[in-house]
Amino acid sequence: MDLFVISGVTGMTGNELARMIISSGHRVIGFDNFFASSIDVIQDILHHPQFTFFEYDLNDADQMDSLKSEVSMAQSDCERTIYVNCAAVVHTEYFYKVDFTFETNVVSMQRFLDQAIDVHADIFINCSTSEVYSMESYRDGGVRESDFVSLATVEHSQRTSYATGKLLTEFITKDAVDKGLIKACSIRFANVYSKNERFAKHIIPHVIHSLSSVGAVTLLENSKRTYRTFLHNIDSCSAVLHLINHECALDGTVYNVGTDEEIHILDLVKLCAEEMGISNPPIYFEGSRASDPERRLLNTEKIRKKTGWAPRISLREGIRMCIEEIEK
């Protein structure tokens, strides 16, 4: 039996990952401060004997010390200890708040990694983001991990501070591996979505909730020319497990995880409406977002070759799952 320690365990990737791990007979210690989620998301596993949950904040040093003690006590019954950092300031509205994103995404991430090293954890998975590609988010065949990135400067947008912070976590992870302190890697996820997302902050739940409540959708002006790919959280979790189970992949480097099912945002609205039985919903436009790339497409050849991972949930199927959850 392995012990998994998951930050942001009620978030989009964290909650489904915990569910998969428990169903495989392993143990999970998870924590969250409900910044972007709710305890409701894990009600089905909250009292499972292999799951221990703490309402902890990654930025609270005392709580992280308590977590470390809990992990140390649990390790004696487990073969491997695996840390997965899913905690992050992920809502786009916070990307422009430099101090807020830096504290959670960089400073506290490094402390979490240090804790993993201190307890002699075997593996550390750092969940990063495709935001790292910033203004170079599209190339023929999708952007690769080895491509140079082009970031908007402070003169253009504070949004890039989020991408820069997450990029720094990748360097921190690689440094720990290069020093022989732990086996680890980073994952640049595409736009992850989930049927369990409780707050309509991201585009898919926003569209579904808007159509369900008022029969119309309000989008940013950017949406008139924006394309994206969307990754279901079942597939994001599957990628984490594939990397953990392939030691050759735990080399400190970065892995793109996404799909090649690219869609225009206006067509995304139409797809959601079609699945909800709504014809030609009104779409309104309000506001805009600086330094928002028109396209973001990831090349996932690296993780496919290293681990055999591939996404399984189509966008239409994933949207149906989200709609069914809302209509319960």
C-alpha positions as CSV (number, residue, x, y, z in Angstrom):
1,M,0.0,0.0,0.0
2,D,1.2,3.5,-0.9
3,L,0.6,6.7,0.9
4,F,-0.4,9.7,-1.1
5,V,-0.3,13.3,0.3
6,I,-2.5,15.6,-1.8
7,S,-2.7,19.4,-1.5
8,G,-5.9,21.0,-2.9
9,V,-7.6,17.6,-2.5
10,T,-11.1,19.0,-3.1
11,G,-10.1,20.8,-6.3
12,M,-10.7,19.6,-9.8
13,T,-7.8,17.2,-10.1
14,G,-7.3,16.5,-6.4
15,N,-10.7,15.1,-5.6
16,E,-10.9,12.7,-8.5
17,L,-7.3,11.6,-7.9
18,A,-8.1,10.8,-4.3
19,R,-11.1,8.7,-5.5
20,M,-9.0,6.8,-8.0
21,I,-6.2,6.1,-5.4
22,I,-8.6,4.9,-2.7
23,S,-10.3,2.6,-5.2
24,S,-6.9,1.0,-6.0
25,G,-6.4,0.1,-2.3
26,H,-4.0,2.9,-1.4
27,R,-4.2,5.5,1.4
28,V,-4.7,9.3,1.0
29,I,-4.0,12.2,3.3
30,G,-5.5,15.3,1.7
31,F,-6.1,18.8,2.7
32,D,-7.7,22.0,1.3
33,N,-8.8,25.4,2.4
34,F,-11.8,25.5,0.1
35,F,-10.5,28.5,-1.9
36,A,-11.9,27.1,-5.1
37,S,-14.0,24.2,-3.9
38,S,-16.3,22.7,-1.2
39,I,-16.4,19.8,1.2
40,D,-19.4,18.6,-0.8
41,V,-17.1,17.5,-3.5
42,I,-15.6,14.7,-1.4
43,Q,-18.6,13.7,0.7
44,D,-18.6,10.2,-1.0
45,I,-15.1,9.5,0.3
46,L,-14.9,11.7,3.4
47,H,-15.4,8.8,5.8
48,H,-13.6,6.1,3.8
49,P,-11.1,4.3,6.1
50,Q,-8.3,4.9,3.6
51,F,-8.9,8.7,3.4
52,T,-7.9,11.3,5.9
53,F,-8.9,14.9,5.3
54,F,-7.8,18.1,7.0
55,E,-9.1,21.6,6.4
56,Y,-5.6,23.1,6.1
57,D,-4.1,26.0,4.2
58,L,-0.9,25.4,2.3
59,N,0.2,28.9,3.4
60,D,-0.2,28.1,7.2
61,A,3.1,27.0,8.6
62,D,1.7,25.5,11.8
63,Q,-0.9,23.5,9.9
64,M,1.8,22.2,7.5
65,D,3.8,21.1,10.6
66,S,0.8,19.2,11.8
67,L,0.4,17.6,8.4
68,K,4.1,16.5,8.5
69,S,3.5,14.8,11.8
70,E,0.5,13.0,10.4
71,V,2.4,11.8,7.4
72,S,5.3,10.6,9.5
73,M,3.0,8.5,11.6
74,A,1.3,7.0,8.6
75,Q,4.4,6.1,6.7
76,S,5.3,3.0,8.7
77,D,2.3,1.1,7.2
78,C,3.1,2.1,3.6
79,E,5.6,1.1,1.0
80,R,6.0,4.4,-0.8
81,T,5.1,8.0,0.1
82,I,4.0,10.2,-2.8
83,Y,3.3,13.9,-2.7
84,V,1.1,15.6,-5.3
85,N,0.8,19.3,-5.2
86,C,-2.6,20.2,-6.7
87,A,-3.0,23.4,-4.7
88,A,-2.9,26.6,-6.7
89,V,-4.5,30.0,-7.2
90,V,-6.3,28.9,-10.4
91,H,-9.1,31.3,-11.1
92,T,-8.2,33.7,-13.9
93,E,-9.5,36.7,-11.9
94,Y,-6.6,36.2,-9.5
95,F,-3.9,35.8,-12.1
96,Y,-3.2,39.5,-11.9
97,K,-2.7,39.6,-8.1
98,V,1.0,39.1,-7.9
99,D,1.5,38.8,-4.2
100,F,-1.4,36.4,-3.8
101,T,-0.4,34.0,-6.5
102,F,3.3,34.1,-5.5
103,E,2.7,33.1,-1.9
104,T,0.6,30.1,-2.7
105,N,2.0,28.9,-6.0
106,V,5.7,29.5,-5.4
107,V,6.6,30.0,-1.7
108,S,4.3,27.5,-0.2
109,M,4.8,25.0,-3.1
110,Q,8.5,25.0,-2.3
111,R,7.8,24.4,1.4
112,F,5.5,21.5,0.5
113,L,8.3,20.1,-1.7
114,D,10.8,20.6,1.2
115,Q,8.4,18.7,3.5
116,A,8.3,15.8,1.0
117,I,12.0,15.7,1.0
118,D,12.2,15.9,4.8
119,V,9.9,12.9,5.3
120,H,11.9,11.0,2.6
121,A,9.0,10.8,0.2
122,D,9.7,8.7,-2.9
123,I,7.9,10.9,-5.5
124,F,6.7,14.5,-5.9
125,I,4.4,15.6,-8.6
126,N,4.2,19.3,-9.3
127,C,1.0,20.4,-11.0
128,S,1.9,23.4,-13.2
129,T,-0.1,25.0,-16.0
130,S,-0.2,25.6,-19.7
131,E,-0.4,29.3,-18.8
132,V,3.4,29.0,-18.8
133,Y,3.3,29.3,-22.6
134,S,1.8,32.7,-22.3
135,M,2.1,34.5,-25.6
136,E,3.5,31.4,-27.5
137,S,0.5,29.1,-26.8
138,Y,0.1,27.9,-30.3
139,R,2.3,26.3,-33.0
140,D,1.7,23.8,-35.7
141,G,1.2,20.5,-34.0
142,G,0.9,22.2,-30.6
143,V,3.6,23.7,-28.4
144,R,6.1,21.4,-27.0
145,E,7.8,21.3,-23.6
146,S,11.2,22.0,-25.3
147,D,9.9,25.1,-27.1
148,F,11.1,28.5,-25.9
149,V,8.3,30.5,-24.2
150,S,7.5,34.1,-24.8
151,L,6.1,35.9,-21.8
152,A,4.2,39.2,-21.8
153,T,6.2,41.8,-19.8
154,V,5.1,44.0,-16.9
155,E,4.4,46.7,-19.4
156,H,1.7,44.6,-21.0
157,S,0.0,42.7,-18.2
158,Q,0.3,41.5,-14.6
159,R,-1.3,38.3,-15.7
160,T,2.1,36.9,-16.7
161,S,3.1,37.0,-13.0
162,Y,1.0,33.9,-12.5
163,A,2.6,32.1,-15.5
164,T,6.1,33.1,-14.3
165,G,5.4,31.9,-10.8
166,K,4.3,28.5,-12.0
167,L,7.3,28.3,-14.3
168,L,9.5,28.9,-11.3
169,T,7.9,25.9,-9.6
170,E,9.1,23.8,-12.5
171,F,12.7,25.0,-11.9
172,I,12.4,24.3,-8.2
173,T,11.2,20.8,-8.9
174,K,14.0,20.1,-11.5
175,D,16.6,21.4,-9.1
176,A,15.5,19.0,-6.3
177,V,15.8,16.1,-8.8
178,D,19.2,17.2,-10.1
179,K,20.4,17.3,-6.5
180,G,19.2,13.7,-6.0
181,L,16.8,14.8,-3.3
182,I,13.6,13.2,-4.8
183,K,12.1,11.7,-7.9
184,A,9.7,14.2,-9.4
185,C,8.3,15.9,-12.5
186,S,6.0,18.8,-13.4
187,I,2.8,18.7,-15.4
188,R,1.5,21.5,-17.6
189,F,-2.2,20.9,-17.7
190,A,-4.5,22.3,-20.3
191,N,-7.8,23.8,-19.2
192,V,-9.0,21.2,-16.7
193,Y,-12.8,21.0,-16.0
194,S,-14.9,18.7,-13.8
195,K,-18.5,17.8,-13.1
196,N,-17.6,18.5,-9.4
197,E,-16.6,22.1,-9.9
198,R,-18.8,24.0,-7.4
199,F,-18.2,27.6,-8.5
200,A,-18.8,28.8,-12.0
201,K,-15.4,30.5,-12.4
202,H,-14.1,28.6,-15.3
203,I,-15.6,28.7,-18.8
204,I,-17.4,25.4,-19.0
205,P,-19.3,25.6,-15.7
206,H,-19.9,29.3,-16.4
207,V,-21.6,28.5,-19.7
208,I,-23.6,25.6,-18.3
209,H,-24.8,27.5,-15.2
210,S,-25.7,30.6,-17.3
211,L,-27.7,28.6,-19.8
212,S,-29.4,26.7,-17.0
213,S,-30.3,29.8,-15.0
214,V,-31.0,32.5,-17.6
215,G,-30.8,30.8,-21.0
216,A,-28.1,33.1,-22.2
217,V,-24.3,33.5,-21.7
218,T,-22.1,36.6,-21.2
219,L,-18.5,36.2,-22.4
220,L,-15.5,38.5,-22.6
221,E,-14.9,40.3,-25.9
222,N,-11.8,38.1,-26.3
223,S,-14.1,35.1,-26.8
224,K,-15.0,36.2,-30.3
225,R,-11.6,35.0,-31.5
226,T,-10.5,32.5,-28.8
227,Y,-9.9,28.8,-29.2
228,R,-9.1,26.4,-26.4
229,T,-8.8,22.7,-25.6
230,F,-10.4,21.3,-22.5
231,L,-9.1,18.4,-20.3
232,H,-11.5,16.4,-18.2
233,N,-10.3,15.8,-14.7
234,I,-10.5,12.1,-15.1
235,D,-7.9,12.4,-17.8
236,S,-5.7,14.9,-15.7
237,C,-5.7,12.4,-12.8
238,S,-4.9,9.5,-15.1
239,A,-1.9,11.4,-16.3
240,V,-0.7,11.9,-12.8
241,L,-0.9,8.2,-12.1
242,H,0.8,7.2,-15.4
243,L,3.8,9.5,-14.5
244,I,4.0,8.1,-11.0
245,N,4.1,4.5,-12.3
246,H,6.8,5.2,-14.9
247,E,10.1,5.9,-13.1
248,C,11.8,6.9,-16.3
249,A,9.4,9.9,-16.4
250,L,10.3,11.2,-12.9
251,D,13.4,13.0,-14.2
252,G,12.5,16.5,-13.1
253,T,11.3,17.6,-16.5
254,V,7.9,18.9,-17.7
255,Y,5.0,17.0,-19.4
256,N,2.2,18.6,-21.4
257,V,-1.2,17.1,-20.6
258,G,-4.1,18.0,-22.7
259,T,-6.2,17.1,-25.7
260,D,-6.1,18.0,-29.4
261,E,-9.8,18.6,-29.5
262,E,-9.6,22.4,-30.1
263,I,-12.8,24.4,-30.1
264,H,-13.8,28.0,-30.6
265,I,-15.4,29.4,-27.4
266,L,-18.5,30.4,-29.3
267,D,-18.8,26.9,-30.6
268,L,-18.3,25.6,-27.0
269,V,-21.4,27.6,-26.0
270,K,-23.3,26.1,-28.9
271,L,-22.2,22.6,-27.9
272,C,-23.3,23.0,-24.3
273,A,-26.6,24.5,-25.4
274,E,-27.2,21.6,-27.9
275,E,-26.6,19.0,-25.1
276,M,-29.1,21.0,-22.9
277,G,-31.7,21.1,-25.6
278,I,-31.4,24.9,-26.0
279,S,-31.5,26.4,-29.5
280,N,-29.5,29.5,-30.5
281,P,-29.0,30.9,-27.0
282,P,-28.2,34.7,-26.8
283,I,-24.5,35.5,-26.3
284,Y,-23.5,38.8,-24.9
285,F,-20.0,40.3,-24.6
286,E,-18.7,42.4,-21.8
287,G,-15.1,43.4,-20.8
288,S,-11.8,42.0,-22.0
289,R,-8.7,40.4,-20.6
290,A,-5.1,41.5,-21.3
291,S,-2.5,39.1,-22.7
292,D,-5.0,36.4,-23.4
293,P,-3.6,34.2,-26.2
294,E,-6.1,33.5,-29.0
295,R,-5.2,29.8,-29.2
296,R,-3.6,27.3,-26.8
297,L,-2.8,23.9,-28.1
298,L,-0.4,21.5,-26.3
299,N,1.7,18.8,-28.0
300,T,1.4,15.7,-25.7
301,E,3.8,13.4,-27.6
302,K,6.3,13.3,-24.7
303,I,4.0,11.9,-22.1
304,R,2.3,9.5,-24.6
305,K,5.7,8.0,-25.5
306,K,7.1,7.9,-22.0
307,T,4.0,6.4,-20.3
308,G,1.4,5.4,-22.8
309,W,-1.1,8.0,-21.4
310,A,-3.8,9.3,-23.7
311,P,-7.0,11.2,-22.9
312,R,-10.2,9.1,-22.9
313,I,-13.0,11.6,-22.3
314,S,-14.2,13.5,-25.3
315,L,-15.4,17.1,-24.9
316,R,-19.0,16.2,-25.7
317,E,-19.0,13.4,-23.2
318,G,-17.4,15.5,-20.5
319,I,-19.9,18.3,-21.0
320,R,-22.7,15.8,-20.7
321,M,-21.3,14.6,-17.4
322,C,-21.2,18.2,-16.2
323,I,-24.8,18.9,-17.3
324,E,-26.1,15.7,-15.6
325,E,-24.4,16.7,-12.3
326,I,-26.0,20.1,-12.4
327,E,-29.4,18.8,-13.3
328,K,-29.5,16.2,-10.4
